[in-house]
Amino acid sequence: MASKRKFLTLEERVKVISLLGEGHSCRRVASDLGVGKTQIQSILKRKHEIMDEFEENVNGESKRPKRESDCPLLSTLLVV
């Protein structure tokens, strides 16, 4: 049975980007953090988006990104 996916915090994702920038391989970074190499490659693919979130001082402890709704009016009406 496969293990559950490990979610990385924003700070950990920024650390991944810096390690890859220093020349570490995806496999090595993945094994150091205990995640799959595919997850590291996804972080690298979304590098600019992640760095923008980090620079905007988004909560670094949050593990999952907040989704934007397609209909903001509906979201505001549903959230009480």
SVG drawing of the C-alpha trace seen along z (x, -y; Angstrom):
<svg xmlns="http://www.w3.org/2000/svg" viewBox="-25 -41 50 43">
<polyline fill="none" stroke="black" stroke-width="0.4" points="0.0,0.0 1.3,-3.4 2.1,-5.9 0.2,-9.1 1.5,-12.1 3.6,-14.5 2.6,-18.1 5.5,-20.6 5.1,-24.1 5.7,-27.2 9.1,-27.6 10.0,-24.0 9.1,-24.6 11.2,-27.7 14.1,-25.7 13.6,-23.1 13.9,-25.8 17.1,-27.2 18.6,-23.7 17.8,-23.0 19.3,-26.3 22.6,-25.3 22.8,-22.3 21.4,-19.5 19.5,-16.8 15.8,-16.3 16.3,-12.8 18.6,-13.9 16.4,-16.7 13.4,-14.4 15.1,-11.7 16.4,-14.4 12.8,-15.7 11.1,-12.3 9.0,-13.0 8.8,-11.8 10.9,-13.2 7.7,-14.0 6.6,-16.4 10.0,-18.1 9.6,-18.5 6.1,-19.9 7.6,-22.5 10.3,-23.4 7.6,-23.7 5.6,-26.2 8.8,-28.0 7.6,-31.5 4.2,-31.1 5.7,-29.8 8.3,-32.6 5.5,-35.2 3.5,-33.8 6.6,-33.8 7.5,-37.4 3.9,-38.5 4.4,-37.2 1.8,-34.5 1.6,-32.3 4.7,-30.1 3.3,-27.4 0.4,-26.6 0.8,-23.4 -1.9,-23.6 -2.4,-26.6 -5.8,-28.3 -7.9,-27.9 -9.5,-30.9 -13.1,-30.4 -14.4,-30.9 -17.3,-32.8 -16.2,-35.2 -19.8,-36.4 -21.0,-32.9 -18.0,-32.3 -18.8,-35.4 -22.5,-34.4 -21.7,-30.9 -19.1,-31.9 -20.9,-33.3"/>
</svg>
